[in-house]
């Protein structure tokens, strides 16, 4: 093969792979700066795919970091980091002046990599949605996330790390972060705990997975109380782990402890959301809290307290956590920064009773290591400087305004279809379907059908009925107000009304 260079014809040496195919392939590379995924990670994914599907065969020389950074209009450090990660995984080799090449020892692929077998029908469905639609549940106000402040804190913490910090960290999580969380919980949630009882996890589901892994042998023979209705993702995760769930009804006082005792008096665990029940929004009354703790002590059972949005209460002070009444004996308190900061951070924690803390730490060390060290240090610094508490106060005020605006707009535009329930806390409203809101063809109103009609209009409310386990299913729409600005509320309500009209036509 020949190539023009400096007015002379250069002949490629026989047996040495040409760089031209890689250069041509690089011209097709595109990185999406609008995605939440870092650009170096996007580049790693694209290069890995090219190697696996044969477009970048073994031994092929890749563009230099400078050339590829120029091609992609990105920082050279982004390409260097991507190359380092691929080299660590064994996909590429760096040979100094010889350049960077695809690992010649890799078996060449012929055509695209075959897809993995489809999961079984029992597998829990996983949403891959990234875009935020109005009324979408489970997301904080992303526009309120202090990006510049966070970037400054994270940058400072990254530069300040000592060399030894890049070794394996504490499997239980950095002490600095655990200490900061303990201080915050003492003030904000009334929980007095030693940092030694805190285990840092990869978000709420990382915490739930750790608990199931550590406690599954015991849960296999004894059932678990689960709120009915209750958080669907947790329900699916527990079922996937093989847990035997007993649905315990929820009323205006929260979990009906007497009903739970009647159904499964020797249950091994109860999973509850006492501060703001998911999804009905009620708080577990004090008599019920004491009854739950009393049952746990008698039955030698554990109570998992999911405090997913306990910080957000708009009249009066937030209720103290259930763990604050327990004295550290039977309650496993699970917290997360997903709702208070951003779900993309994927950092949660467990406050374990002393009897379980050591066992959970050992399991975490083997199977569930904590998130990246820089993330832990950044959140610790964010809490220590008071930024986190100020951010919560700012969000609480903004959420109250957004809640009021959306509730008023929904009452005006869809009040004939939905009875909007007042909300004293949390991040969503409930619109109960009125019996008089039957479609024009005379069939019964259905919250699932109405939610699907709203999705076709670019909205994302959630139907309540699928949240039920065994109880008689009530029909309602769950509508988050966190990402609906007050000035957008009426437009969202008008679009929802139009979607209802089309579904009834």
Buried (B, 14 or more C-beta within 10 A) or exposed (E): EEEEEEEEEEEEEEEEBEBEBBBEBBEEBEBEEEEEEEBBBBBBEBBBEBBBEBBBBBBBBBBBBEBBBEBBEBEBEBBBBBBBBBBEEEBBBBEEEEEBBBBEEBEEBEEEEEEEEEEEEEEEEEEEEEEBBBBBBBBBBBEBBBEEBBEEBBEEBEEEEEEEEEEEBBBBBBBBBBBBBBEBBEEBBBBEBEBBBBBBBBBBBBBBBBBBBBBEEEBEEBBBBBBBBBBBBBBBBBBEBEBBBBBBBBEEBBBBBEBBBEBBEEBBBBBBBBBBBBBBBBBBBEEBBEBBBEBBEEBEBBBBBBBBBBBBBBEEEBBBBBBBBBEBBBBBBBBBBBBBBBBEBBBBBBBBBEEBBEEBBEBBBEEBBBBEBBBBBBBBBBBBEEBBBEBBEEBBEBBBBBBBBBBBBBBEBBBEBBBBEEBBBBBBBBBBBBEEBBBEEEEEBBBBBBBBBBBEBEBBBBBBBEBBBBBEBBBBBBBBBBBBBBEBBBBBBBBBBBBBEEBBE
